[in-house]
Amino acid sequence: MCEVPAIIRLRRSFFNYVEIRISRISNSKGLLGMGKYFIKALIGLHEEYFEPEIAELEPAPVPEIVFSDIELLPGDCFGIYIKDLTERDDIQVSTALVQGQPRFFNYMEGKLTIVGTSCRTKEGDYSYKVQVLRGGEIAAEKEETLKVLSKGFVEQYLTVSTTQKEQRSDDNFDKDRVHTERAKSVTSERPLWEGLFIKPVEGRISTEFGMIRYINEVESGRHSGLDIAAARGTPVEAANNGVIRLSMMLTVTGNTIIIDHGCNIYSSYAHLDKLLAEEGAEVKKGDIIGEVGTTGFSTGPHLHWSTTIGSQYINPEALMESDPLSFIR
C-alpha cells in the first residue's frame, strides 16, 4: 500500500480558491474508487454551485440643487441645499456676488450652506453657479441669477471726545479681533437654532444695520448690526439656541458675548453691563445672557446686536423675518 497525494482546487469566485488536500488515500481499488468518486462529486458541486455571480451596480443618484431666494437686499442671506450626493462628490461654486467658496454642512440627506451678502453689495443681477463634480465629471449643475435690490442707507453723525475716538483705534480693533476670530473659528456641524431669531431686548432701534456713520465728520464705516436703546441693567436674551463661544471684556465693544448657532451662523451682543453666561455654555432662545450697559466705545446705554455668517456681517432682521431652513422640504 502506498500514499497517493492529491490536491483539488475549487474555484469559488474570480479571486478565491478552496484547496482540499487528500494526503493519505490507499491505492487499493475500493478506496481509490471512493477517492475518485469523492473528487468527481466535488467537481460537480463546483460546477453547479460555485459559478461566480456578477453583482450589477446601481447607478449613482443625480444630485438635486435647490436655492432658497433669488431676490435679496444688501445684507440679506440665502441658502443652498444639495441632496443625493455620494461620498466622492465635490462641490464648486462660481460667482461675483461673494468671495471664496461657501462652507457646506451635512443636513438631513444632503448638504447645506447659508451665504451672507455685504451691506455694500451693489444693485444688480449676479450669476451664481453650483456644480457637483464626481470623478472629475459634472454630475449636476445649476445656475441661478440672483437679483440684489436697491436699498438706501441713511447717514449718522456722531461727535465724540478725543479719548473716545482713540478707543476705536486700529490697534484696539486688532486686539479685539484676535478674540472674536477665535470664537468664530469653531461652529457646530449641525443647525442649533430653531425657527425665527428673536429681538434680544425690547427698545428703540437707534442705529440701523448698514448705516453710514461719521465720527467727528470723518466716515468710520458701515454699522455692522442694530443698536437697541434700553436702560442700563435691562436683561438681554439669547436670540436663538446655541453655544457661547466668547464671554469677555473687549476694548472697543466692551463686555461682549458671541453665540454659535451652528452651520457658521453667529450672533454678538456688545457693550453689556454684566456678562451672565460663560464660554462653552449651551443656551436656549430667550435665556438671559447679560444686561444692557455702556462699556467699551459707547455714547450711552444700549445693546449692539450683530449677526454674521462666518465673518460676513448680515442684517439681524433677516433672521427675524425668515428661518434659513424654511426652504428645505
RABELZI-V811483 format. One record per pair of residues at least 24 apart in sequence whose C-alpha atoms are under 6 Angstrom apart, sorted by the first residue. I is the first residue (numbers start at 1). J is the second residue. If there is no record, write none. Layout:
I|J  I|J
//
This chain:
12|50  13|52  63|140  68|327  70|146  70|147  71|146  71|147  71|148  72|148  73|148  73|149  74|118  74|119  74|121  75|117  75|118  75|119  75|314  75|315  76|117  76|314  76|318  77|115  77|116  77|117  78|114  78|115  79|113  79|114  80|112  80|113  81|111  81|112  82|110  82|111  83|109  83|110  89|133  89|134  90|132  90|133  91|131  91|132  92|130  92|131  93|129  93|130  94|129  95|127  95|128  97|126  116|309  119|210  123|148  123|149  123|150  124|148  153|211  154|211  155|211  155|212  155|213  156|213  156|214  157|214  157|215  158|215  159|215  159|216  168|252  176|250  183|245  183|246  187|262  187|264  188|262  189|263  190|262  190|263  191|262  191|263  192|241  192|242  192|261  192|262  193|240  193|241  193|261  195|323  196|320  196|323  197|239  197|240  197|319  197|320  198|239  198|320  200|236  200|237  200|238  200|239  201|236  203|228  203|229  203|230  204|228  204|229  209|315  225|305  225|306  226|304  226|305  227|303  227|304  228|302  228|303  229|302  230|302  232|292  232|293  232|301  233|291  233|292  234|291  234|292  235|291  236|288  236|289  236|290  236|291  237|286  237|287  237|288  237|289  238|285  238|286  238|287  239|285  240|285  241|283  241|284  241|285  242|282  242|283  243|281  243|282  244|279  244|280  244|281  245|279  246|279  247|278  247|279  251|296  252|296  252|297  253|296  254|295  254|296  264|309  264|310  265|308  265|309  266|307  266|308  267|306  267|307  268|305  268|306  269|304  269|305  270|304  271|295  271|296
//
